[in-house]
Amino acid sequence: MAATSDSGSHQELTGELAALDRQLRDLSAQWENVERTISEKIRRRRELISEQEATNVDHAEEINRLQSDVYALRDRLDQLRDSHLDFSALYRILQQARP
């Protein structure tokens, strides 16, 4: 009967680890997407500033909007960093591995 219990426990842990893996991959993809978007907006903002200085064409509104977007995206990174994931399956595996 212990073998059946161990098998069920093993399957449960495997399922929990698979779910955690998916969550971590999703979090990583979101993080990379936000960082890429920040870089694009900063690049575009710098281009507009340079163009504005060279041509005296006013891009202040767009520059301010891009900077505001960057602030919001950095806040999103903070939220992603503070995401709470359930690592209890890993903890239980470590506990079981101890002699």
C-alpha positions as CSV (number, residue, x, y, z in Angstrom):
1,M,0.0,0.0,0.0
2,A,3.0,2.3,0.7
3,A,4.1,1.9,-3.0
4,T,0.7,3.2,-4.2
5,S,0.9,6.1,-1.8
6,D,4.4,6.9,-2.9
7,S,3.4,6.7,-6.5
8,G,0.5,9.1,-6.0
9,S,2.6,11.4,-4.0
10,H,5.2,11.3,-6.8
11,Q,2.6,12.1,-9.4
12,E,1.2,15.0,-7.4
13,L,4.7,16.5,-6.9
14,T,5.5,16.0,-10.6
15,G,2.2,17.8,-11.5
16,E,3.0,20.6,-9.1
17,L,6.5,21.0,-10.5
18,A,5.2,21.1,-14.0
19,A,2.8,23.8,-13.0
20,L,5.6,25.8,-11.3
21,D,7.7,25.3,-14.4
22,R,5.0,26.8,-16.6
23,Q,4.5,29.7,-14.2
24,L,8.2,30.4,-14.2
25,R,8.4,30.2,-18.0
26,D,5.4,32.5,-18.3
27,L,6.9,35.0,-15.8
28,S,10.2,34.9,-17.7
29,A,8.5,35.6,-21.0
30,Q,6.5,38.5,-19.6
31,W,9.7,39.9,-18.1
32,E,11.6,39.7,-21.4
33,N,8.6,41.3,-23.3
34,V,8.4,44.2,-20.8
35,E,12.2,44.8,-21.0
36,R,12.1,44.7,-24.8
37,T,9.2,47.2,-24.9
38,I,11.1,49.5,-22.4
39,S,14.2,49.4,-24.7
40,E,12.1,50.2,-27.8
41,K,10.3,53.1,-26.1
42,I,13.6,54.5,-24.7
43,R,15.2,54.2,-28.2
44,R,12.3,55.9,-29.8
45,R,12.2,58.7,-27.2
46,R,16.0,59.3,-27.8
47,E,15.4,59.5,-31.5
48,L,12.6,62.0,-31.0
49,I,14.7,64.2,-28.7
50,S,17.6,64.1,-31.3
51,E,15.2,64.9,-34.1
52,Q,13.6,67.7,-32.1
53,E,17.0,69.3,-31.4
54,A,18.1,69.0,-35.1
55,T,14.9,70.2,-36.7
56,N,13.2,72.3,-34.1
57,V,10.1,70.2,-34.6
58,D,8.2,69.9,-31.3
59,H,7.8,66.3,-30.2
60,A,7.4,67.1,-26.5
61,E,4.0,65.5,-26.2
62,E,5.2,62.2,-27.7
63,I,8.4,62.3,-25.7
64,N,6.4,62.8,-22.5
65,R,4.0,60.0,-23.4
66,L,6.9,57.6,-24.1
67,Q,8.5,58.5,-20.8
68,S,5.2,57.9,-19.0
69,D,5.0,54.5,-20.7
70,V,8.5,53.6,-19.6
71,Y,7.6,54.5,-15.9
72,A,4.5,52.3,-16.2
73,L,6.4,49.4,-17.7
74,R,9.0,49.7,-14.9
75,D,6.2,49.4,-12.4
76,R,5.1,46.3,-14.2
77,L,8.6,44.8,-13.8
78,D,8.3,45.5,-10.0
79,Q,5.0,43.6,-10.0
80,L,6.5,40.7,-11.9
81,R,9.5,40.7,-9.5
82,D,7.1,40.5,-6.6
83,S,5.1,37.7,-8.0
84,H,4.3,35.0,-5.5
85,L,4.9,31.5,-6.7
86,D,4.2,28.3,-4.8
87,F,7.5,26.5,-4.2
88,S,6.1,24.1,-1.7
89,A,6.6,21.1,-4.1
90,L,10.3,21.9,-4.2
91,Y,10.4,22.1,-0.4
92,R,8.7,18.7,0.0
93,I,11.1,17.1,-2.5
94,L,14.0,18.5,-0.5
95,Q,12.5,17.2,2.7
96,Q,12.0,13.8,1.2
97,A,15.6,13.7,-0.1
98,R,17.0,14.2,3.4
99,P,18.2,11.1,5.2
